[in-house]
Amino acid sequence: MFQDFKIKRIAVPTDYSASATVAMEYAVELSKVFGASITLIHVLEEGAYAGIFSPSNKTEYVEKERAQLRLQDEAHRLEKEHGISVSQVIRSGRVYDEIILAVEEAEADLVVMGTHGVSGWAEFFAGSNAFRVVTQTPCPVLTIQGHAKKRGFKNIILPLDRTPETRQKVQYASTLAKKFGATIHIASLLLEDSVEVRYDFAKKVKQITDYLDKEGIAHEENILIGDNLATMTMNYSESKKGDLIVMMTEQEYNLTGFLMGPFAQQIVNHCKLPVLSISPTEGGEFHSF
């Protein structure tokens, strides 16, 4: 039986940037809808409180204390204004490593975090903290850029590739669609067009649409053909007034070469919409019923 996506604990890394503030607003909305608690996470980056010539224990203590007070104030504000349960965690070290550890310790079901986006060669060599968290955190990660305006989801974009794992996204998209009364827009992404490829996609989409019909979830399906999966997905999302893209982190990628970049990384770094990224799980294949 196909199971809904359960959200009881939401982890929210914050650096107090504009994108982190928007991510917090999304997390609060999800907390209310799912009845989930929130854990705020702030990381004091390595070297951020070092003295001019050497690290100072006093300086480190003062910075941690200030960070703790600021995070406590934010947690109390959220609890008072929204009536939700909020805890906080302060860590020191490499940002993405400490976020991943804090998420695991919190046993979070979902991470909601802002991303500033990147451009040029940086994304191919180092990547962003957000993308590292996306690919190394076991639970789904919702990344949001600072210019996102909407709260909640009405048009959910569900891109499909040719891998079996791609259908693992359905439970996440369908749960959110039911909670928010959204329409799911299924996009079959084709790098090549043939009778065999279309037949394979038709079988895959039929399983999914049968399930969505059974659950009473509105949906539509489209076939997209091109040479860059990420660009196709983002253009399709814009045409459908999408407010969320649901994707896998490892199985979907652009086969046209390194300079195009991995599908997931391009989406997380460049898409203006919120993106829910899911790591594929062994034995988590979608089954018909």
Secondary structure, DSSP 8 states (H G I E B T S, - for coil): -------SEEEEE--SSHHHHHHHHHHHHHHHHHT-EEEEEEEEETTTTB-SSSB-HHHHHHHHHHHHHHHHHHHHHHHHHH---EEEEEEEE-HHHHHHHHHHHHT-SEEEEE-----TTHHHHT--HHHHHHHH-SS-EEEE-TT----S-SEEEEEE-SSGGGGGGHHHHHHHHHHHT-EEEEEEEESS--HHHHHHHHHHHHHHHHHHHHHT--EEEEEEE-S-HHHHHHHHHHHTT-SEEEEESSS---TT-GGG--HHHHHHHH-SS-EEEE---TT------
